[in-house]
């Protein structure tokens, strides 16, 4: 997916709302019509790999729209700068992400391997259009994801961050997970390092 988040200072006017409370046209404006987000619609972890190629862009868009219309716990948050939608963050129960246990980033790394546990939530994706990057949108979304998960009964919030300090250059397309520094500022701690530049971050919200 397209680069989605940075460690830049936040714009004061940012506000974040549950995406199901926003017009779907605002979600569409963030995902756009070009680039990886428009070909994924935050469905990558929700469709088994064997079925992924058989689902077209329009069906993926329809799946996200239906998920927003029927869920009261996720699947995401929308950031606004004033009245302009400027970013998306996927946050929901980890059990919804059927492909996640098979991801090389996560498999064998999480200290909470029961992927059916409804108390464990995940932040799996950020999307910020190019025009709105370097304004702290990702950081604002990460902090809002913590509050949202806590309000909806999550016990643990997990994220799968890239560590840009561990590589000479990070391809832009890999930043959609968010960065280690961004999650640390939102209160997460590193609990595993599946690869040199990938960290599993967690925040315990309650016992």
ZAKEPA-181885 format. One record per residue: x, y, z of N, C-alpha, C, O in turn; residue number from 1; residue in three letters. Coordinates in steps of 0.05 Angstrom, whole numbers, plus 5000, padded with zeros to 4 digits. Example, Ala and Ser with C-alpha at 12.3 -4.5 7.8 and 13.67 -1.06 7.14 Angstrom:
BEGIN
  n.east  n.north  n.up  ca.east  ca.north  ca.up  c.east  c.north  c.up  o.east  o.north  o.up   nr  rest
    5264     4886  5156     5246      4910   5156    5264     4934  5156    5285     4934  5169    1   ala
    5257     4955  5142     5273      4979   5143    5258     5001  5157    5268     5023  5161    2   ser
//
This chain:
BEGIN
  n.east  n.north  n.up  ca.east  ca.north  ca.up  c.east  c.north  c.up  o.east  o.north  o.up   nr  rest
    5017     4976  5000     5000      5000   5000    5017     5025  5000    5042     5023  5005    1   unk
    5006     5048  4995     5020      5072   4994    5030     5081  5021    5019     5073  5041    2   unk
    5052     5096  5023     5061      5106   5049    5039     5120  5063    5024     5136  5051    3   unk
    5036     5115  5089     5013      5124   5102    5017     5141  5126    4999     5155  5135    4   unk
    5041     5140  5137     5044      5153   5163    5073     5162  5166    5092     5150  5156    5   unk
    5077     5183  5181     5103      5193   5187    5105     5199  5217    5086     5196  5231    6   unk
    5128     5208  5225     5132      5216   5253    5132     5246  5256    5144     5257  5275    7   unk
    5119     5261  5238     5119      5289   5238    5100     5301  5259    5082     5288  5268    8   unk
    5105     5326  5267     5088      5340   5286    5059     5341  5276    5054     5342  5252    9   unk
    5041     5341  5295     5013      5341   5287    5002     5369  5281    5010     5388  5293   10   unk
    4984     5369  5261     4969      5394   5256    4947     5397  5277    4933     5377  5283   11   unk
    4944     5420  5289     4926      5424   5311    4897     5419  5304    4881     5411  5321   12   unk
    4889     5423  5279     4861      5421   5271    4852     5393  5266    4829     5388  5258   13   unk
    4869     5373  5269     4861      5345   5263    4840     5336  5284    4843     5341  5308   14   unk
    4821     5322  5274     4802      5308   5291    4797     5280  5279    4800     5276  5255   15   unk
    4790     5261  5296     4787      5233   5287    4760     5223  5296    4752     5228  5319   16   unk
    4745     5210  5278     4719      5199   5284    4717     5170  5275    4732     5162  5257   17   unk
    4700     5154  5287     4695      5127   5277    4686     5129  5248    4668     5145  5242   18   unk
    4697     5113  5230     4691      5116   5202    4662     5109  5196    4651     5119  5176   19   unk
    4649     5092  5212     4621      5086   5207    4603     5109  5212    4580     5109  5204   20   unk
    4613     5130  5226     4597      5154   5231    4602     5175  5209    4589     5196  5210   21   unk
    4619     5170  5190     4626      5189   5169    4612     5180  5143    4607     5157  5139   22   unk
    4607     5199  5125     4597      5191   5099    4617     5173  5085    4642     5178  5086   23   unk
    4608     5153  5071     4626      5135   5058    4642     5150  5036    4664     5141  5029   24   unk
    4630     5171  5026     4645      5187   5006    4671     5198  5017    4690     5202  5002   25   unk
    4671     5203  5043     4696      5213   5056    4717     5191  5057    4741     5196  5054   26   unk
    4708     5166  5063     4726      5143   5062    4737     5140  5034    4761     5135  5031   27   unk
    4720     5142  5014     4729      5139   4986    4749     5161  4979    4768     5156  4964   28   unk
    4745     5185  4990     4764      5206   4984    4792     5200  4994    4811     5208  4981   29   unk
    4793     5187  5017     4820      5180   5028    4833     5157  5013    4856     5158  5007   30   unk
    4817     5137  5006     4828      5114   4992    4835     5121  4963    4853     5110  4951   31   unk
    4820     5139  4951     4826      5149   4924    4819     5128  4902    4806     5108  4907   32   unk
    4828     5134  4879     4823      5116   4856    4848     5105  4844    4846     5089  4825   33   unk
    4871     5112  4854     4896      5102   4844    4914     5093  4867    4909     5102  4890   34   unk
    4934     5077  4861     4952      5068   4882    4941     5044  4897    4918     5035  4893   35   unk
    4957     5034  4915     4951      5009   4930    4925     5011  4946    4910     4991  4946   36   unk
    4919     5033  4960     4895      5033   4976    4870     5028  4959    4851     5015  4969   37   unk
    4869     5039  4935     4846      5036   4918    4843     5007  4906    4823     5000  4895   38   unk
    4864     4991  4910     4863      4963   4901    4862     4944  4925    4865     4920  4921   39   unk
    4858     4955  4949     4858      4938   4973    4833     4944  4990    4820     4925  4999   40   unk
    4828     4969  4995     4805      4977   5011    4806     4963  5039    4785     4956  5050   41   unk
    4830     4961  5049     4835      4949   5076    4823     4921  5079    4812     4915  5100   42   unk
    4824     4905  5058     4814      4878   5059    4836     4857  5058    4830     4833  5059   43   unk
    4861     4865  5056     4883      4846   5052    4883     4824  5074    4887     4801  5068   44   unk
    4879     4832  5099     4880      4813   5121    4854     4799  5126    4852     4782  5143   45   unk
    4833     4806  5110     4807      4794   5115    4798     4773  5094    4777     4761  5097   46   unk
    4815     4769  5074     4809      4750   5053    4832     4730  5052    4855     4738  5048   47   unk
    4826     4704  5053     4847      4684   5051    4863     4688  5025    4852     4696  5005   48   unk
    4889     4683  5027     4906      4687   5004    4897     4673  4979    4900     4684  4957   49   unk
    4886     4649  4981     4878      4634   4958    4855     4647  4943    4850     4642  4920   50   unk
    4840     4665  4957     4817      4678   4945    4822     4707  4936    4806     4719  4922   51   unk
    4845     4718  4944     4850      4747   4941    4848     4755  4911    4834     4775  4905   52   unk
    4861     4741  4894     4862      4749   4866    4835     4748  4851    4831     4759  4830   53   unk
    4816     4733  4863     4790      4730   4850    4771     4753  4857    4748     4754  4847   54   unk
    4779     4771  4875     4762      4793   4884    4772     4819  4871    4794     4827  4876   55   unk
    4755     4832  4856     4762      4856   4842    4760     4881  4860    4750     4879  4882   56   unk
    4770     4903  4850     4770      4928   4865    4742     4936  4874    4739     4945  4897   57   unk
    4723     4934  4856     4696      4943   4864    4684     4926  4886    4671     4936  4904   58   unk
    4690     4900  4885     4680      4883   4906    4694     4888  4933    4682     4887  4954   59   unk
    4720     4895  4932     4734      4902   4956    4723     4928  4968    4719     4929  4993   60   unk
    4718     4947  4951     4705      4972   4961    4678     4966  4974    4672     4977  4995   61   unk
    4663     4949  4961     4636      4941   4972    4638     4927  4998    4621     4931  5016   62   unk
    4659     4911  5002     4663      4897   5027    4668     4917  5050    4657     4914  5071   63   unk
    4685     4937  5045     4691      4956   5065    4666     4973  5072    4660     4978  5095   64   unk
    4651     4980  5051     4627      4996   5056    4607     4980  5073    4594     4990  5091   65   unk
    4604     4954  5067     4586      4937   5083    4596     4933  5111    4580     4933  5130   66   unk
    4622     4931  5115     4633      4928   5142    4628     4953  5159    4622     4951  5182   67   unk
    4630     4976  5147     4625      5000   5161    4596     5003  5168    4588     5015  5188   68   unk
    4578     4993  5151     4550      4995   5155    4539     4976  5176    4517     4981  5187   69   unk
    4553     4955  5182     4542      4934   5199    4557     4930  5225    4548     4915  5242   70   unk
    4580     4944  5229     4597      4940   5253    4595     4963  5272    4594     4986  5263   71   unk
    4595     4957  5298     4597      4978   5318    4623     4977  5332    4627     4991  5352   72   unk
    4641     4961  5323     4668      4959   5334    4689     4957  5312    4698     4935  5305   73   unk
    4696     4980  5301     4713      4981   5278    4696     4982  5253    4672     4987  5254   74   unk
    4708     4978  5229     4736      4969   5226    4756     4992  5223    4780     4987  5217   75   unk
    4748     5017  5227     4768      5038   5223    4760     5065  5233    4737     5070  5241   76   unk
    4779     5083  5232     4775      5111   5240    4783     5129  5217    4799     5122  5200   77   unk
    4771     5152  5216     4776      5172   5195    4785     5198  5208    4773     5208  5227   78   unk
    4807     5209  5197     4818      5234   5207    4809     5257  5188    4808     5253  5164   79   unk
    4804     5280  5200     4796      5304   5185    4814     5327  5193    4822     5329  5216   80   unk
    4821     5343  5173     4833      5369   5178    4812     5389  5171    4807     5395  5147   81   unk
    4800     5400  5191     4776      5416   5186    4754     5398  5177    4746     5379  5190   82   unk
    4743     5404  5153     4722      5387   5142    4732     5368  5120    4717     5354  5107   83   unk
    4759     5367  5116     4771      5351   5095    4780     5324  5106    4797     5324  5125   84   unk
    4771     5302  5096     4781      5276   5105    4810     5272  5095    4816     5275  5072   85   unk
    4828     5265  5114     4857      5265   5108    4870     5238  5115    4894     5235  5110   86   unk
    4856     5220  5127     4870      5195   5135    4851     5174  5145    4829     5179  5155   87   unk
    4861     5149  5143     4846      5125   5152    4864     5108  5169    4888     5107  5164   88   unk
    4853     5096  5190     4867      5076   5206    4849     5053  5211    4826     5056  5219   89   unk
    4858     5029  5205     4843      5005   5211    4848     4996  5239    4871     4991  5247   90   unk
    4826     4993  5255     4829      4983   5282    4803     4968  5289    4781     4978  5286   91   unk
    4807     4943  5297     4784      4925   5303    4794     4900  5316    4818     4896  5319   92   unk
    4776     4883  5326     4785      4858   5338    4803     4842  5319    4797     4839  5295   93   unk
    4825     4832  5330     4844      4817   5313    4832     4793  5301    4841     4784  5280   94   unk
    4812     4781  5314     4799      4757   5303    4786     4761  5276    4781     4742  5261   95   unk
    4781     4787  5269     4769      4792   5243    4789     4790  5220    4781     4788  5197   96   unk
    4814     4789  5227     4835      4789   5207    4845     4761  5202    4866     4753  5212   97   unk
    4830     4746  5186     4835      4717   5183    4862     4711  5171    4872     4688  5174   98   unk
    4874     4729  5156     4899      4724   5143    4923     4731  5161    4946     4723  5156   99   unk
    4918     4746  5182     4940      4755   5199    4957     4733  5211    4981     4736  5212  100   unk
    4945     4711  5221     4961      4690   5233    4982     4678  5214    5001     4665  5223  101   unk
    4977     4681  5188     4995      4669   5168    5015     4689  5158    5032     4683  5141  102   unk
    5014     4714  5168     5033      4735   5159    5060     4729  5170    5063     4722  5194  103   unk
    5081     4733  5154     5108      4729   5164    5115     4750  5184    5134     4746  5200  104   unk
    5101     4773  5185     5107      4794   5204    5097     4786  5232    5108     4795  5252  105   unk
    5076     4769  5233     5063      4763   5258    5068     4735  5268    5072     4730  5292  106   unk
    5067     4716  5250     5068      4688   5257    5092     4682  5275    5115     4688  5268  107   unk
    5087     4670  5298     5108      4662   5317    5119     4685  5333    5136     4681  5350  108   unk
    5109     4710  5328     5121      4733   5342    5104     4744  5364    5114     4753  5385  109   unk
    5078     4744  5361     5061      4756   5381    5061     4740  5407    5061     4715  5406  110   unk
    5062     4753  5429     5061      4738   5455    5032     4729  5462    5028     4715  5482  111   unk
    5013     4736  5445     4985      4728   5449    4976     4713  5424    4962     4725  5407  112   unk
    4982     4688  5421     4978      4673   5396    4949     4663  5392    4944     4650  5372  113   unk
    4931     4668  5411     4903      4659   5407    4889     4680  5390    4879     4700  5400  114   unk
    4888     4675  5364     4877      4694   5345    4846     4694  5345    4834     4710  5331  115   unk
    4834     4678  5361     4805      4678   5365    4797     4695  5389    4773     4699  5394  116   unk
    4816     4704  5404     4810      4720   5429    4798     4747  5421    4811     4763  5409  117   unk
    4773     4752  5428     4760      4777   5420    4770     4801  5436    4765     4824  5428  118   unk
    4785     4796  5457     4796      4819   5473    4821     4831  5461    4831     4851  5471  119   unk
    4833     4818  5441     4857      4829   5428    4849     4842  5402    4838     4830  5384  120   unk
    4856     4867  5400     4850      4883   5376    4876     4889  5361    4898     4886  5372  121   unk
    4874     4897  5337     4897      4903   5320    4894     4929  5305    4872     4935  5295  122   unk
    4915     4943  5303     4918      4966   5284    4934     4955  5261    4958     4950  5263  123   unk
    4921     4952  5238     4934      4938   5216    4941     4955  5192    4956     4946  5175  124   unk
    4931     4980  5190     4934      4995   5165    4930     5024  5170    4912     5032  5185  125   unk
    4945     5041  5156     4941      5069   5154    4941     5077  5125    4956     5067  5108  126   unk
    4924     5096  5118     4924      5108   5092    4922     5138  5095    4903     5149  5107  127   unk
    4942     5152  5084     4941      5182   5084    4948     5191  5056    4970     5185  5046  128   unk
    4930     5205  5042     4937      5214   5015    4962     5232  5015    4968     5245  5035  129   unk
    4975     5231  4993     5001      5245   4991    5000     5274  5000    5018     5284  5012  130   unk
    4978     5288  4993     4977      5316   4998    4975     5323  5028    4979     5345  5036  131   unk
    4969     5302  5045     4965      5307   5073    4986     5294  5091    4983     5292  5115  132   unk
    5007     5284  5079     5029      5272   5095    5046     5293  5108    5046     5317  5101  133   unk
    5062     5284  5127     5080      5301   5143    5065     5322  5159    5075     5344  5163  134   unk
    5041     5315  5168     5025      5332   5185    5017     5318  5211    5001     5329  5226  135   unk
    5028     5295  5216     5022      5281   5240    4995     5266  5240    4985     5259  5261  136   unk
    4985     5261  5216     4959      5248   5213    4961     5219  5225    4943     5211  5239  137   unk
    4982     5205  5218     4985      5177   5227    4986     5176  5258    4974     5159  5270  138   unk
    5001     5194  5270     5004      5195   5299    4977     5200  5312    4970     5188  5333  139   unk
    4962     5219  5301     4935      5225   5312    4917     5201  5310    4902     5196  5329  140   unk
    4918     5187  5288     4902      5163   5285    4910     5141  5304    4893     5127  5315  141   unk
    4936     5137  5308     4945      5117   5327    4935     5122  5355    4926     5104  5369  142   unk
    4937     5147  5364     4927      5154   5391    4897     5150  5393    4887     5141  5413  143   unk
    4883     5158  5372     4854      5154   5372    4846     5125  5372    4826     5117  5383  144   unk
    4862     5108  5358     4857      5079   5358    4859     5067  5386    4844     5050  5393  145   unk
    4878     5077  5402     4880      5068   5430    4854     5074  5445    4843     5057  5458  146   unk
    4845     5099  5443     4821      5107   5457    4797     5091  5448    4780     5083  5464  147   unk
    4795     5087  5422     4772      5073   5410    4772     5044  5419    4751     5033  5427  148   unk
    4795     5031  5418     4796      5002   5426    4789     5000  5456    4775     4981  5464  149   unk
    4800     5018  5473     4794      5017   5501    4764     5020  5506    4753     5006  5522  150   unk
    4752     5039  5493     4723      5045   5497    4706     5021  5488    4684     5017  5499  151   unk
    4716     5004  5470     4701      4982   5460    4709     4955  5473    4703     4934  5463  152   unk
    4723     4957  5495     4728      4933   5511    4753     4917  5505    4756     4895  5516  153   unk
    4770     4927  5488     4795      4913   5482    4812     4910  5507    4814     4928  5523  154   unk
    4825     4887  5509     4844      4882   5531    4872     4889  5523    4888     4899  5538  155   unk
    4879     4883  5498     4905      4887   5486    4901     4899  5458    4884     4891  5443  156   unk
    4918     4919  5452     4918      4930   5425    4946     4924  5413    4966     4931  5425  157   unk
    4946     4912  5390     4971      4903   5377    4975     4917  5351    4955     4923  5337  158   unk
    5000     4922  5344     5006      4935   5318    5032     4922  5307    5046     4909  5321  159   unk
    5036     4927  5281     5058      4913   5267    5074     4934  5252    5070     4939  5228  160   unk
    5093     4945  5266     5107      4969   5257    5132     4963  5242    5145     4942  5245  161   unk
    5139     4982  5225     5165      4981   5212    5184     5000  5227    5177     5021  5237  162   unk
    5209     4992  5228     5230      5008   5242    5248     5020  5220    5266     5006  5210  163   unk
    5243     5045  5213     5259      5057   5191    5288     5061  5198    5305     5066  5181  164   unk
    5295     5059  5224     5323      5062   5232    5339     5036  5227    5364     5036  5229  165   unk
    5325     5014  5222     5339      4989   5219    5347     4983  5190    5359     4962  5185  166   unk
    5340     5001  5172     5347      4997   5144    5357     5022  5132    5351     5044  5141  167   unk
    5374     5019  5112     5385      5043   5099    5363     5059  5085    5363     5084  5085  168   unk
    5344     5045  5073     5322      5058   5060    5297     5040  5062    5299     5016  5057  169   unk
    5275     5053  5069     5250      5038   5071    5232     5045  5047    5226     5068  5043  170   unk
    5225     5024  5031     5207      5030   5009    5181     5043  5019    5170     5035  5039  171   unk
    5172     5063  5004     5148      5078   5012    5124     5060  5016    5108     5064  5034  172   unk
    5122     5039  4999     5099      5022   5000    5097     5005  5025    5076     4992  5030  173   unk
    5118     5005  5042     5117      4989   5066    5109     5004  5091    5107     4992  5113  174   unk
    5104     5030  5088     5098      5046   5112    5069     5045  5121    5062     5058  5141  175   unk
    5053     5030  5107     5024      5030   5114    5020     5018  5141    4998     5022  5153  176   unk
    5038     5002  5152     5035      4991   5179    5040     5012  5201    5031     5007  5224  177   unk
    5053     5034  5195     5061      5053   5216    5089     5047  5225    5100     5026  5219  178   unk
    5101     5066  5240     5128      5063   5248    5130     5058  5278    5112     5063  5294  179   unk
    5153     5046  5287     5157      5041   5315    5155     5066  5331    5142     5066  5352  180   unk
    5168     5087  5322     5168      5112   5338    5140     5123  5341    5133     5134  5362  181   unk
    5124     5122  5321     5096      5132   5322    5080     5117  5343    5065     5129  5358  182   unk
    5083     5090  5343     5068      5074   5363    5079     5078  5391    5064     5078  5410  183   unk
    5105     5082  5394     5116      5087   5420    5104     5113  5432    5098     5114  5456  184   unk
    5101     5133  5415     5090      5158   5425    5060     5155  5433    5050     5171  5449  185   unk
    5047     5135  5421     5019      5130   5429    5017     5112  5453    4995     5105  5461  186   unk
    5040     5103  5464     5040      5087   5489    5046     5058  5485    5046     5043  5505  187   unk
    5051     5049  5461     5057      5021   5456    5086     5015  5464    5103     5033  5465  188   unk
    5091     4989  5469     5119      4980   5473    5124     4956  5454    5106     4942  5446  189   unk
    5149     4953  5447     5156      4931   5430    5156     4905  5446    5168     4903  5468  190   unk
    5143     4884  5435     5142      4859   5449    5155     4836  5433    5159     4814  5444  191   unk
    5161     4841  5408     5174      4821   5391    5186     4835  5367    5178     4856  5359  192   unk
    5207     4822  5356     5220      4832   5332    5223     4809  5312    5244     4797  5310  193   unk
    5201     4803  5297     5202      4780   5278    5224     4782  5258    5236     4762  5250  194   unk
    5230     4807  5248     5252      4811   5230    5267     4836  5239    5257     4851  5257  195   unk
    5290     4841  5228     5306      4863   5237    5292     4890  5236    5296     4907  5253  196   unk
    5275     4894  5216     5262      4920   5213    5232     4920  5218    5218     4939  5213  197   unk
    5222     4897  5230     5193      4895   5236    5190     4889  5266    5203     4871  5276  198   unk
    5172     4904  5278     5168      4900   5307    5138     4896  5312    5121     4910  5300  199   unk
    5132     4878  5331     5105      4876   5341    5103     4894  5365    5118     4890  5384  200   unk
    5084     4912  5365     5080      4931   5386    5054     4925  5400    5034     4917  5387  201   unk
    5053     4928  5427     5029      4923   5442    5024     4944  5463    5043     4957  5473  202   unk
    4999     4948  5469     4991      4965   5491    4970     4950  5507    4948     4944  5496  203   unk
    4975     4944  5532     4956      4931   5549    4936     4952  5560    4944     4970  5574  204   unk
    4911     4948  5553     4891      4968   5561    4877     4961  5587    4867     4979  5601  205   unk
    4876     4935  5594     4865      4927   5619    4873     4898  5624    4883     4885  5606  206   unk
    4870     4889  5648     4878      4861   5655    4857     4841  5647    4860     4817  5651  207   unk
//
